[in-house]
Amino acid sequence: LSPGPADLRKQARQLENELDLKLVSFSKLCTSYSSSRDGRRDRYSSDTTPLLNGSSQDRMFETMAVEIEQLLGKLTGINDKMAEYTNSAGVPSLNAALMHTLQRHRDILQDYTHEFHKTKANFLAIRERENLLGSVRKDIESYKSGSGVNNRRTELFLKEHEHLRNSDRLIEETISIAMATKENMTSQRGMLKSIQSKMNTLANRFPAVNSLIQRINLRKRRDSLILGGVIGVCTILLLLYAFH
């Protein structure tokens, strides 16, 4: 025998009461999930606890969602049966009362369905956001863990670069000294040539002075060799110091 309208209304009220309790618990689960994630994120910021792990709240969410969907399906079926009975009722006054009761139960079902989907969407949004934050924080930690090695390598490269710059500066100073020495020697050579030309002119005019000029020339050559040797040794020492 099919149940009567009174039995259908009783079943509908029982399902509605059960759904009301389930939805309250479901909403509390979503709120506690958000709070626990915030607490884990605070602890994670102090590097003591990871943000994401296999939480039992996720499994509880799935279980409660399935149970609420089943209850909503049962309540929908009861409302459909009440609608069939209302359409088959013959008394107009009874039909109007049943229609009013059916509409009230349909409104309750619609409110519960809307609340369920809203809470479920909020829960999924919070979980997705936390998963993204966890992935970003893991990437940050991975970068921090590798930054120490990168900083050490960068420091070594900077030190080596500084050594090379110092060597280049010493080489440039040595080249500048050598160029200045060359210019001085060129100037002195011009002066000596001018003096030698004048002495040759005097020697040609005064043959008695020729022997004195020769001795002067010998001493001049000796002085030139000594000066050249000293400059060469100084240049070699500077180059050795620069590349040491």
Beta strands, then each sheet from edge to edge (+ up, - down):
end
